[in-house]
Amino acid sequence: MTSSEPIYTLDDLDTWSFPGTALAVLGHPIKHSISPPMHNAALARMAERNSKFKTWKYFRFDITPEDLPAALKEFHARGFKGLNLTVPHKIIAFGLPEVAVSPAANLIGAVNTLDWTKSGWNGHNTDGYGLTTGVGETPLRRDLQNSHIILLGAGGAARGAAVECLSKPCASLWIANRTTSNLDALIIQMKPLAKEIPLHGFDPARPPANLPSNALVINATSAGLKSDDPFPIDLALLPRPKGIYDMIYNPPETRLLAQARALGIPAANGLSMLVHQGVRSLEIWSGASVPVDVMRTAVHSAIRSSA
Ligand code: NDP
């Protein structure tokens, strides 16, 4: 997926001359990102209520992981008001001295939102808020609190989702991942947060017999981004779930979502999460209320025009 917004690189910062308040998303690759049209649509609406937002603009930059430390210094020196970080920068930035991590992001071990301060960047993670709010507004209408959750994946997004589920708290958390060592590492990290909440790991190829029925399945793997990717799990092997939420939003229907539909299980893609993590980021940067509907319309339109 592409959007019509230009893609900048670190070299462009040398001659950067935008006179207004700049925001940006950094990733590698970045051409799939629809955050610029989403945020710029919101800023245009916010400018109708407060003229200061007329000079705000959101850009996208392709920054390699090797360049990230230097880039963060440069974006700070150039006075960028805020940055979003996407794959693969969320965990890398967490460990950098330029970033002061909020307590909530510290639990997750990843940051997706940086806010400019005189002394450096304040790092936040808005993915958990995006997940909770996003799931709640889909036709699934599910609350993570008191739900049995089957979480697929053990990467950055899964880590954020696990923290969010356990913090609610969920009724139980079952995490499945292809690579056992990554699964084990995540389970060990989450144990202190789980306290009394049942927390289990399992091999997605061999789901255990005692999985709860009526669970909410959340796909936080990247299996499904490409049409020939394998299923992250075979839903037919699970006791009937009450819903499937796939964090992937492009393609809008992954093979997992298609299987859910075929089995008659309510399902939704990750577009609502994208919107709400973006809403919270823009609230942090602007301190103003953010037009959620405008952002939702913008991402739907960006997805349609990319099809
Ligand atoms: P990471 O690279 O950190 O983690 C990837 C995860 O996917 C790992 O658990 C990995 O398993 C698993 N995986 C990758 N390929 C396969 C495969 N072929 N079969 C089974 N499992 C596989 O990525 P993130 O955690 O940052 O992102 C994961 C997904 O979530 C992405 O698709 C991303 O776009 C989406 N996302 C959506 C958001 C939204 O707003 N909707 C926000 C954040 C993320 P292993 O350990 O075995 O390698």
Residues whose N, C-alpha, C, O or C-beta is under 5 A from the ligand:
A	BS01	NDP	G153 A154 G155 G156 A157 A158 R178 T179 N182 A220 T221 S222 A223 P230 P232 M247 I248 G270 L271 M273 L274
